[in-house]
């Protein structure tokens, strides 16, 4: 069970890394308006399409 | 912390231009220049915080009055311009541990985003860490005695401690700062027992983790601790989301109130346009009881303007041609014309926002009562926890720590303090969505309790028909033929009289006038226009003849038909009579019927001839219909009912209803009615449909039921859980779950009101 002495500290560090990634996403505004991206598909403007997607 | 960054920038709010956006000035008699500012407070989570902030604000020299509403997160501060500056009390709020920004919608939205990010971030840290801690704690739960080696146990404890650090130092910081600030302000808040519980559990567990043989024993509570923090933060996050939604929809519905202005066109005709379409240089007519749609200068007529809404000055101010008038102030003297100088898309909007703001920072009596309980309640919790700790340290020292921690965190004054405000706010939001805009949140209670409802007739119950032909009957007296006082050659044919009546009517807001003004071109020039509430409108034409449009000066026998009569008199002698077909508003009969079945006594009050009012009363099945009343008579009728101990509500629309609306316990104005009526009423029916009142009353009754349920739940929860914690049946994590759940039950129960239909 000696591996525990490596894994437990490692998992603790990993948790801190995950927290950092989440903070970056949060303060980048990714959680500010959760409905917005779902509703975007219903909006009339189609400018967000790539050229090859237009019929 | 955001609060302290704001403090550094707070000097900007003293700038005059900035100040105007969230401050109203008032000039009281004793010469001091007072201002009332509206601030949006961030970081508040229960009613106890509101009291802390109020006390902090009042401690600033120069602050005369401070009111904080926990439900709406708004503060209203009245301050002396000679003694202080807004930055001073913004800083004080920041030092008390909260943030304060001027209350304008954009800043508030930005603050909601910041608050929401902060909450998600703390919640995520707490939840992720608590899951990891739980994992590390699991072996200790599942292993049998001796199975777990002492070394591995210490390693696991050490890992738990490390992962608890971010929770204690970062995620739980709102509890610690909240507790610290309330202690420093010599108050006890909701956060004090929570912070104390966290601290005791953390110190005891850390001692046990690093020195298993020491004074704290070998039990660690890191898993309970982190889970408790996550449950509590989760509860507060959901609560915050609900509050943000309610605020956003309230802000939206405020902006929807339509506002029309009467612009004079180049050819002399008048057209009604949206106030937002006004351009500088336009000439706009303003009837008595209407609000000035923009900032500008009077060009015709002298009047008095009521600026109470904007400046707090209660006496109307005299205005002569050439004087400046302010958008949002109400014309109370005589019909006038103004030239538009400045248009702000938001001038009038700001006035409505000011109305709504005053509604939201008024705290109903039921909420004030909850605030008073909070302090003694919290003190008894602290005493109980201490007593439990002492007793258990004698009975079973191993359980003393967690029993007192459980007692500290299981009690939930938050549920008690949220019981009333959350329900009232949710209900006001639901009403706003259906077109019933509340100025005073107390009106919900009044609406549910009303026993007598007085209704004005014209404009409220009945509508003058746009297509109803206005028949004119020439009376033949004094119509210019040989009466010698004018030049003798003046003759008035039917069309000329129609034109005179129409152009006079175009200056009035009365529902009959609106129809009459359609009857001809309204391009005549009038001098000395006056409108007497309940009498009519009179003016001097270019040739010096005084015309009066309104009640007959001779009191000719009242008619009993479905047509309303309006008389046109020339120099005091009736010349013509206009009959306008008047019909009961669709849905009015059903609405009154529903109210009567609901136990409300309905009575009709009108200034019209008694027989006509009785006829409308018979049509609607209202036996108590009183006609021929002056505004003063109406006021007396309301006072009489109030003297009998009845809870009186009033619905009206006109300038003659304004004093009555102010007198009644609960009052509603029609959305299309005069601005002055809307300013006096507790609420506005935007669509003007009486059915809205029936629905609003049903909702108000449900709201009071929900408030009672909330109080019952919060009381029962505390009564049940505190004894359980005292006898040691509730571990700290269960106590945390219980506390978060009991707040959430209250909030979600209230939110049912906002969602209803």
Interface residues (C-beta under 8 A of the other chain):
Chain A: X1 X4 X5 X8 X9 X11 X12 X15 X16 X18 X19 X22 X23 X26 X27 X31 X32
Chain B: X113 X116 X117 X120 X121 X124 X125 X128 X129 X132 X136 X152 X155 X156 X159 X162 X163 X166
